[in-house]
Amino acid sequence: MRLTQFLLSKVGKYSKDYSNLPDRYIKRAMEQVEWRNPKGIQYKPNAVAKRTKYKFAMHRPWTSQFREENAPGVHHAKVFVEPIRKWSFFRGDRVEILAGKDKGKQGIVKQIIQERNWVTVEGLNCVLEKVGERKGFEGAYLQVEKPLLVTEQVALVDPSDLQATPFEWRFTEDGEEVRVSTRTGRIIPVPATAEETIDYKTKGTYKEQPKDTAANDVTQITFEPKLQTFEMDVMNSMGIKEDRVPPKYYWY
Amino acid sequence: MFKLASLSSSLGKLTLSSLNNYKNAPLVRCLSVSVPQRGLMEFFDDEKNWGATEVKSGRSWKKEELRLKSNTDLHKLWYVLLKERNMLLTMEQEANDQTQLFPSPERLDKVEESMENLEAVVRERNVAYHQLERGETGERPGRVRTGPFGLKSYHKMCQYLIPQHLNKKHRETHEEYRPNKDTEDFLLKYREKLYLTKKRKQRRNFNHVIGLLNRFPNMDMQALKEQYPDVDIEKAKASRRHRGHFVPK
């Protein structure tokens, strides 16, 4: 249990939000079991040898590319990631790039890789990558956005004057936590795109799938408190009578 | 409103409200409510999803939503989820057999998560009843037991018809821990191993913090302290490996 929490704590919340996948699936998809003790009498009955150190890069943990990158027997050099107290860059934020060939340009945050403190900015900081090269075909070039460190390579843009600004998290009078530009004192709102996932743009515009329970049916309250256990209630409603007396038994 | 949950049945879109209509009388017990519409094909997905690259689905049922539902509804929902799970497991097996890709495997996790949540809610209700009526949880009891090697583990108790002191076979198979020289030697080494693992982890963290301090001199110290609570950061800063090869002024 502790190990799974540890593993999941490494996949950042904001890097998996867009995929809209359950944590349970992400855990299952990235898990690599090297050894599991067989059933029976063992010195350590439930001993499992799993991969504990993963390399997090541009490929998301549930993809086959990630699995390939972290295949059994593949080991990577240690990566130092600067600790951050609160994540402050969201999908759809306007940021200015402070380093690299697109230094000084502004763009929109497209993807978050929280495990490495990375964001990619739409159409900026790109490189050309050659793909599909084989005999008889010289390959095609793809423009790929390279990641940028949120700690030093990007800065948020103040919406009032469209200039890069340092910022702070502060509380409004309503108790809401907001990002505030320390240069102008203006609030930098979290964009609506931050809640977008691969399945819907906003929660309100979600298109129900054929097997979904309708929202009204989910919120409808049918529970009535009764002095009965679950089994007693279900048996009552189905007309099952049980008058056998269980024998006396001992727990040990 | 954004409320959706994965729920399926052979009857197409069978929602909980339509399930309620069957809650008429005890007579229903004699009649089978669910109609076998597709026979064994209920174990397979809808034909239009065969060979699909992706099958969209909502999210799993949350505990707070399940708490609103009556026992009968939960009972019915359990079987809806169970059938869905059987269908998904069959489809997964079939995809593996035919060396094809099983589309959207996260559906299985959504259904299983819903089933876990449902079971937890039922358990909550039963515990509340037993606490009120009998002053105990009514759950399967357990205790921390010391095994024959002297290692402690949680033992889930079982029901027996005769008390423990009369049960000779149980006594033979479930030996109590009796300290002797061998187990004490073993435990000493075992605890040493645990201690060394703990120490190694502390040292590893300490070295990692030095590495971080060297790479990110303007780092947020509060965040560092939160992430590595067992590391003495002042000591790491004073370390020779952090300050480099010169005498501080």
Interface residues (C-beta under 8 A of the other chain):
Chain A: N20 L21 P22 R24 Y25 R28 A29 Y43 F80 E82 P83 I84 R85 T151 D199 K203 G204 Y206 E208 Q209 P210 K211 D212 T213 A214 A215 N216 D217 V218 T219 Q220 I221 T222 F223 E224 L227 Q228 T229 F230 E231 D233 V234 S237 M238 G239 I240 P247 K248 Y249 Y250 W251 Y252
Chain B: M1 F2 K3 L4 A5 S6 L7 S8 G12 K13 T15 L16 S17 N20 K23 A25 P26 L27 V28 R29 K56 S57 G58 R59 S60 W61 E65 R67 L68 K69 S70 N71 T72 D73 L74 H75 E84 P105 E106 L108 D109 K110 E112 E113 V122 R125 N126 Y129 H130 L132 E133 G138 P141 F149 M157 C158 Q159 Y160 L161 I162 P163 Q164 H170 H208 G211 L212 R215 F216 M219 D220 Q222 A223 L224 E226 Q227
